[in-house]
Amino acid sequence: MSDHSYNHPVADTVSEAQFRVEELAARADVGVDTVRYYQAQGLLDPPQRHGRLAMYGDAHLARLGEIRSLADRGFTLAQIGQLDGPSVDPVLAHLVARTATDPALDDAELARRSGLHPTLVRSVADLGLLGSDTDGDNRSHPPDSVGVLTAIARVIDAGVPVEQLGELAVRHAQHVEQLVDDIIELYRVHRRATDREGLADDVDELVPLVAAMVGAHFESVLVSRALRQIDEDGEGRP
């Protein structure tokens, strides 16, 4: 279903409990208050009690990493909590699976597969151009990152500085969000499916189609504007 693998309850044995809350928070790169808040919200199992000591284990650490991963991909804490419920919304489960990154595809592996310099890989990923997932010092990338990175590298080779490419990506994201909201609202009004399973199937079918449609239009406009620029440059020549 998803990359969600945290099971309740956590370890039953004393030997698995390793960290005090301060140590757990430091390892997970979150605040102590965040750990306690997640517990209060039911997102994180309570610690094992040894007298007055509250001890946490590797399962807690993994869960914190999972929460951070899902939150970085845009899921709310309420939605993350639903993934632990007895019945998971199929649309939510589908979106979790669709946005999952490949844990084996870190910066080093992405550089190896793409044949590009690790510094370039890190720079592009740091700009948020790959949809990567960062968990502390670890970063994983979507399965299609090799192709995306190769395309970005070619644009950079053509003379576009990587920093300015990142600025363009931010501007693009700001404008495309409104378009996406409009597309979703259009679908909500005219959708075919009425049950949640059908809605999940629609997401699987329509997302690549809409992406292809928008991409084709973008390419058409890009070519048209480039041709216009060529004509204008030609008119200015002596």
KAHUDA-V935702 format. One record per backbone hydrogen bond with DSSP energy under -0.5 kcal/mol. NH is the residue of the N-H (numbers start at 1). CO is the residue of the C=O. If there is no record, write none. Layout:
nh-><NH | NH>
co-><CO | CO>
This chain:
nh-><5 | 16 | 17 | 17 | 18 | 19 | 24 | 25 | 26 | 27 | 28 | 29 | 29 | 30 | 35 | 36 | 37 | 38 | 39 | 40 | 41 | 42 | 43 | 44 | 48 | 50 | 50 | 52 | 53 | 55 | 55 | 56 | 58 | 61 | 62 | 63 | 64 | 65 | 66 | 67 | 68 | 69 | 70 | 71 | 72 | 73 | 74 | 75 | 80 | 81 | 82 | 83 | 83 | 84 | 85 | 93 | 94 | 95 | 96 | 97 | 98 | 99 | 100 | 102 | 103 | 105 | 106 | 110 | 111 | 112 | 113 | 114 | 115 | 116 | 120 | 121 | 122 | 123 | 124 | 125 | 126 | 127 | 128 | 129 | 133 | 135 | 138 | 140 | 141 | 141 | 142 | 145 | 146 | 148 | 149 | 150 | 151 | 152 | 153 | 154 | 155 | 156 | 157 | 158 | 159 | 160 | 161 | 165 | 166 | 167 | 168 | 169 | 170 | 171 | 172 | 173 | 174 | 175 | 176 | 177 | 178 | 179 | 180 | 181 | 182 | 183 | 184 | 185 | 186 | 187 | 188 | 189 | 190 | 191 | 199 | 200 | 201 | 202 | 203 | 204 | 205 | 206 | 207 | 209 | 210 | 211 | 212 | 213 | 214 | 215 | 216 | 217 | 218 | 219 | 220 | 221 | 222 | 223 | 224 | 225 | 226 | 227 | 228 | 229 | 230 | 231 | 232 | 233 | 234 | 235 | 236 | 237>
co-><3 | 13 | 13 | 14 | 56 | 56 | 20 | 21 | 22 | 23 | 24 | 25 | 26 | 25 | 31 | 32 | 33 | 34 | 35 | 36 | 37 | 39 | 38 | 38 | 55 | 48 | 53 | 50 | 50 | 48 | 53 | 19 | 16 | 57 | 58 | 59 | 60 | 61 | 62 | 63 | 64 | 65 | 66 | 67 | 68 | 69 | 71 | 70 | 76 | 77 | 78 | 79 | 80 | 81 | 82 | 89 | 90 | 91 | 92 | 93 | 94 | 95 | 97 | 141 | 101 | 102 | 104 | 106 | 107 | 108 | 109 | 110 | 111 | 111 | 117 | 117 | 118 | 119 | 120 | 121 | 122 | 123 | 125 | 124 | 140 | 138 | 135 | 133 | 102 | 105 | 130 | 142 | 143 | 144 | 145 | 146 | 147 | 148 | 149 | 150 | 151 | 152 | 153 | 154 | 156 | 155 | 159 | 161 | 162 | 163 | 164 | 165 | 166 | 167 | 168 | 169 | 170 | 171 | 172 | 173 | 174 | 175 | 176 | 177 | 178 | 179 | 180 | 181 | 182 | 183 | 184 | 185 | 186 | 187 | 195 | 196 | 197 | 198 | 199 | 200 | 201 | 202 | 203 | 205 | 206 | 207 | 208 | 209 | 210 | 211 | 212 | 213 | 214 | 215 | 216 | 217 | 218 | 219 | 220 | 221 | 222 | 223 | 224 | 225 | 226 | 227 | 228 | 229 | 230 | 231 | 232 | 234>
